Amino acid sequence: MEREYIRSLEIKNYPVAGVDEVGRGCLFGEVVAAAVILPIEQLANLENLGVTDSKKLSPKRREHLDRIIREVAIAYTIGTASVDEIDEINILAASLLAMERAIAQLQPQPNHCLIDGNQLLRFKLITPISQTIVIKGDSLSISIAAASIIAKVWRDRKMVELAEIYTGYDLAANKGYGTLKHREAIAQIGYSDLHRKTFKIK
C-alpha cells in the first residue's frame, strides 16, 4: 500500500485508530498492544517530528515522541495478553487479542482501524469495526507508528520494573528478548513464571 492511500483512509474514515503490538518475539512477559486515535490536523506535524516505526528510533527519541503523542492524541489505550494466554492460544492469537482489548477501551470508538501486519482482528469482545491490515504499517501510517511507540515505551518500562523482581535475566537491557545473556541465564537458573514456556530457546 502507498502512504498516500493510507493517509486517505485516516481522513475519510475519521476517527481512525492505529493499532500495533510489541513483544511478539520475546521469551519473557506479556504481549502489549496500543490503539491510538490522532486528530487529522496533527498527522503531518507528527510525521515531520519523526514519528515512525518504534524499532527505528532510539530509546530517548521514543520517550520524547511518546510524550508528544500522548499530549495531542484524542485517545490512546493499552491492551495486553498474559504469558499464560500466549502459551494457551499461541502468540499470534494472543497478539490479536491484545489489539482487540486496546481497541475496546477507546473512547470514542473508532469508525475504522488500521492494523499493523497481515492478520485481521477477529472481534470476539466488541462489535466488529471495519479494518484495514497494513503490512509494515508502522512505516506507512502515522497512526500505526504512534501506536507502536506508545506500546514499545509502555512495555519497556514494565520490563525495567520487572527486572528488579526477576533478577539474573538482564531484563532491563534485553526487554525480554532472547539475547545470548538472557538464554544463558535461562539455561543456568531456569524459567521464571513469566517466561513463555512454549517458546523454544535456540
N, C-alpha and C positions, 0 to 999 in steps of 0.2 A: 504493500500500500504506500501511496505517496503522502508526504507530510501535509500537503495542501488538502488532500481528501480527508484526512483525519481532522484537521482544523475545521473543515466544513461540517463534519459530524458534531464536533464540540459546540459549534454555533447553532446549527439547525435544530438539534435536539435538546437544547438547554432547558433545565440544568442537567449536565452530564457528569457522571462520576468516572474518574480514572481509578483503576484498581490494579494493584500489583502485590506480589508476595516476596518475602525474603526468607532465607534459611532452609530452602528446599534441599540443598545438598549437604547440610550439616549432619554431624554424628550425634550432636547433643542439643537438646532443647526443642521447644515448640516451633512450629512454623508460623510466621506472622504475616498478615496481610494488612494493607491500608487502602481505604477508599477516600478519595478527595474530590470535592466539588469546588471548582475555581470560578471566579467571576470572569466573564468573557473579556472584559476590558483589561484584565491582568495577564492574559495568556502571552501576549507579545512581550510585555515587560518581564515576566518570569523567564521567558526564553532568552531575552537579552542579558539577564542576570546570570545565565549559565545553568538553569535547571535542565538536567538531562539524566540519563541512566545513572543511578546512585553508584554503580560499580566503577564508573569513570571519574568519580570525584574523590578527593582526599577526605579523610575524616573531618578535618577542620572546615573544609568547604561544605560538606554535607550538613554539619551542625549549623553553619551560617544560613544556608538556604532553607533548612528545616524551620528555623525561626521565622524567616520571611514568609514561607508558605503558610505557616500556621496563622500568621497575622492577617494575611489577605484572603484566606480561604473562606468560602461560605460555610463549608462543613468539612470535617475530616474525622475519621474513625479508625480504630484498630480492631482487627479480628484475629483470633488465634485458634490453632488446633494443637492439642496436647501431644506429648510423646506417646501416651497410651493410644490415642486416636490414630496417630501415624502408624504405629505398629499393628493396629487392628484393621484399618481400612486401606492402608498404603499411603505413601507420601503424596501422590497425585490427588487422590480423593481428599486427603486432609488439607492440601493447599487450596483446593476449590471450596472446601467447607469454610476455611478461614476467610477467604474472599467474601463468601456469602454472608458470614457473620459480620464482617466490616460493613458491607452494604446495608444490612438490616438495621444498623444503628443510625444511619444517616438521617438527618433532619435538615432540610426537606429530603424526601426520597427523590432520586433522580428519574428523569424520563428515559435515560439511556445509560448504559455502562460500556466503557471501553476497557476490555480485559486484556492484560498482557499475556501473550502465549498463544497456544493453538487449541485450547480446550474451552468449550462453552460451559458456563455455570449451569448446574442442574436445578437450582432454585427449589430446594426442599423446605426451606424455612420461611420464605416470604413469597408473596405473589410475584410471578415471573416479571422481569423487566427486560425490555428489548436490549440486546447487547451486540457488540462487535468485538471479535477477537482480533488482536493486532500482534503479529509476530514481531519481536524486537520493539514492542510498543513503547518501552521506556526511552527509546531513541527517536521515536516518531511522534509521540503525543506528550504535550506538556502536562496534561492531567495525569497520565500514567507515570511520567517521570516524577512528578510531585509525590505521587503515592509511593513510588519506590524509595524516595528519600525519607519520607515520614516513617515508612516501615523499617528501613535499614537503621535509622538513628534510634528508633524505639527499641528494636531488638538488640542492637549493640550495647545500649545502656543496660538492658536487662542482663546480658551476658557478663558485663563487668560486675554487676551486683552479685550474680550467682558465683562468680569466680572467688568471692570471699567465703562462700559456703562450700563449694565443690573445689577444694584446693588440689593442686597436683596436675591438673589437666591443661594449664596455661590458657584458660578460657578468656581472660582479659585480652590476650593477644590474638588468639585464633577465632574468637567469637563462636566457637562450637564446630568449626570446620575441621576436616581431618588432616591437619598438618602432621608432619613427621613426629614432632614433640608430643602432640595430642595422642597419636596412635601408639607411640611408645609408652605413654602413661597408662593407656588402657591395657596394654599387654602386661604391664607391671602391677597395677593396682586394681584392674578390672573395671567393669562398667559401674556407673552410678545409676541411681533410679531415674535420672533424666537423660540417660543415653538411649538412643533408638536401637533396640535390640535386633530389629530386622535389617539393620544396615550392616553390611559386612565390612570389616576392617581390612583394607588392602595393604 
